């Protein structure tokens, strides 16, 4: 006979699975943030060289352009969803709707 309290304890395996999924999500998110930071740092170096009058290749200018687009996307997503209380709960919905209408709102390092 099982103890009556066991029916009130959630499925431990399910909880452990959800914890592992969340942990993996955090690791992946941090990895992508680091990648985005490295790309932004590289773009800043390209900009610094350009402003000093040094030669910058077409490939480097394309990298800079793409990274500036990513920065604008981060600002566009980040500001409203950090300033407005509770709006971060809507972020997955906004991303899903944007994907449905083929609108690209995520920075390149966050695409799978």
C-alpha positions as CSV (number, residue, x, y, z in Angstrom):
1,X,0.0,0.0,0.0
2,X,1.4,3.4,-0.9
3,X,1.3,6.3,1.4
4,X,-1.6,8.8,0.8
5,X,0.8,11.7,0.4
6,X,2.3,10.2,-2.8
7,X,-0.8,11.2,-4.8
8,X,0.0,14.9,-3.9
9,X,3.7,14.7,-4.9
10,X,4.2,15.5,-8.6
11,X,5.9,13.0,-10.9
12,X,9.5,13.4,-9.9
13,X,10.8,12.1,-13.3
14,X,8.7,14.7,-15.2
15,X,10.0,17.5,-12.9
16,X,13.6,16.3,-13.4
17,X,13.1,16.3,-17.2
18,X,11.7,19.8,-17.2
19,X,14.6,21.0,-15.0
20,X,17.1,19.4,-17.5
21,X,15.3,21.1,-20.4
22,X,15.4,24.5,-18.7
23,X,19.1,24.0,-17.8
24,X,19.9,23.1,-21.4
25,X,17.9,26.2,-22.6
26,X,19.9,28.4,-20.3
27,X,23.2,27.0,-21.5
28,X,22.2,27.4,-25.1
29,X,21.0,31.0,-24.5
30,X,24.2,32.0,-22.7
31,X,26.2,30.5,-25.5
32,X,24.3,32.4,-28.1
33,X,24.6,35.6,-26.1
34,X,28.4,35.2,-26.0
35,X,28.4,34.6,-29.8
36,X,26.4,37.7,-30.3
37,X,28.7,39.7,-28.1
38,X,31.8,38.4,-29.9
39,X,30.2,39.3,-33.3
40,X,29.4,42.8,-32.0
41,X,33.0,43.2,-30.7
42,X,34.3,42.2,-34.1
43,X,31.9,44.8,-35.8
44,X,33.2,47.5,-33.4
45,X,36.8,46.6,-34.4
46,X,35.9,46.9,-38.1
47,X,34.2,50.3,-37.4
48,X,37.2,51.5,-35.5
49,X,39.5,50.6,-38.4
50,X,37.2,52.2,-40.9
51,X,37.0,55.5,-38.9
52,X,40.8,55.6,-38.7
53,X,40.9,55.5,-42.5
54,X,42.3,52.0,-42.7
55,X,41.3,49.7,-45.5
56,X,38.2,47.5,-44.9
57,X,37.3,44.7,-47.2
58,X,33.8,44.2,-48.7
59,X,33.4,41.0,-46.6
60,X,34.2,43.0,-43.5
61,X,31.7,45.7,-44.4
62,X,29.1,43.0,-45.0
63,X,29.9,41.5,-41.6
64,X,29.6,44.9,-40.0
65,X,26.3,45.6,-41.8
66,X,24.8,42.2,-40.8
67,X,25.9,42.7,-37.2
68,X,24.4,46.2,-37.0
69,X,21.1,44.7,-38.2
70,X,21.3,42.2,-35.4
71,X,22.0,44.9,-32.9
72,X,18.9,46.8,-34.0
73,X,16.9,43.6,-33.7
74,X,18.1,43.1,-30.2
75,X,17.3,46.7,-29.3
76,X,13.9,46.4,-30.9
77,X,13.0,43.2,-29.0
78,X,14.9,44.0,-25.8
79,X,13.8,47.4,-24.9
80,X,10.0,46.9,-25.0
81,X,10.2,43.5,-23.4
82,X,12.4,44.7,-20.5
83,X,10.7,48.0,-19.8
84,X,7.1,47.0,-19.9
85,X,6.3,44.8,-16.8
86,X,5.1,41.3,-17.7
87,X,5.7,41.8,-21.4
88,X,8.5,39.2,-21.4
89,X,5.7,36.6,-21.1
90,X,4.5,37.7,-24.6
91,X,7.9,37.3,-26.3
92,X,7.5,33.6,-27.3
93,X,4.1,34.6,-28.8
94,X,5.5,37.6,-30.7
95,X,8.3,35.3,-32.1
96,X,5.8,32.7,-33.2
97,X,3.6,35.3,-34.9
98,X,6.6,36.8,-36.6
99,X,7.7,33.4,-37.9
100,X,4.2,32.7,-39.2
101,X,4.3,35.9,-41.3
102,X,7.9,35.3,-42.3
103,X,9.2,38.3,-40.4
104,X,12.8,38.0,-39.2
105,X,13.0,39.5,-35.7
106,X,15.7,37.3,-34.1
107,X,19.4,38.1,-34.3
108,X,21.4,35.6,-36.4
109,X,23.0,33.8,-33.5
110,X,19.5,32.9,-32.1
111,X,18.4,31.2,-35.3
112,X,18.5,27.4,-35.3
